[in-house]
Amino acid sequence: MFLSHRLTFVRGGSEQEQAKGQRIIVGGILGGVVMYLAPYLAAWLTGIDYRNPPANLPPQLVSMVGNLLTMIQYIGVAVIIGGITWGAIELTRNRHTSTGERRK
């Protein structure tokens, strides 16, 4: 909600261009949040908490899956940052091209 209020101050060249930039930002945030929550989603789906594994699982498997889920979390944070940055660039670029300003 806070983000949508902030986005209204940035004007795209047209409604379609502004909507495109906002979709990029929202998509980046949602995709990144899902990736960041991957360990918790995996624990919920499988019933196995990879941070406190049961004794009957091989330790190498638990370590590998734990490392994979941690890497997915880091990628999720990068997706959030990248989505916000790319969307802001799209909104800013659309605003400058619609007003006829030239880049220096």
Number of C-alpha atoms within 10 A of each C-alpha: 5 6 10 10 9 9 16 11 8 14 16 25 17 12 9 10 18 21 14 16 24 23 14 20 25 18 17 23 21 16 16 24 16 16 24 23 15 19 22 18 14 15 13 11 10 10 10 16 17 21 13 8 14 12 7 6 11 10 12 9 11 18 14 12 16 17 13 13 20 17 14 19 20 13 15 23 19 17 21 22 16 17 24 20 15 16 23 18 13 20 24 18 16 19 19 16 13 14 10 8 9 7 7 3
